[in-house]
């Protein structure tokens, strides 16, 4: 009976990786508004990814707003965009005349989304993007369950490659990033 409890308790220790999506992380009085957090494992993990160009590219593919693979947006912003379109069409009233507020700044109270990838509870990559480009109905009722498998698959595929780009524009990325301790014990 005791071994069974230990086995269940240690089950999550097998998952060294996690991703977390926050909104307004540490920006206001409240802190750590976690939207989604998932633990997972990477078979064939190659530590060279921690100082490679591919790490930056996978962050762009997931939470970037200016990349080419997913149509100028990463997976999460593109998902928010699609949800915003749905909300717009549901609220569309063609015969309603609305008053425009002149000079209104939509970024006055900006909502920032933060996407992190962690290894052994240490943040190894972080990306932040503005949520104010999307409907308030979308950014305050986020549900990314549909894209979680794709996010994990992107990370796993990138982190298990055999070779990585470790030089960029003549710089050795291993030396540029060496002051940050990402080594796995």
Helices and strands as residue ranges (DSSP letters): H 2-10, G 11-14, E 17-23, E 33-40, G 47-51, H 53-63, H 75-91, E 112-119, E 122-130, H 136-139, G 145-147, H 148-159, E 167-168, E 171-172, H 173-177
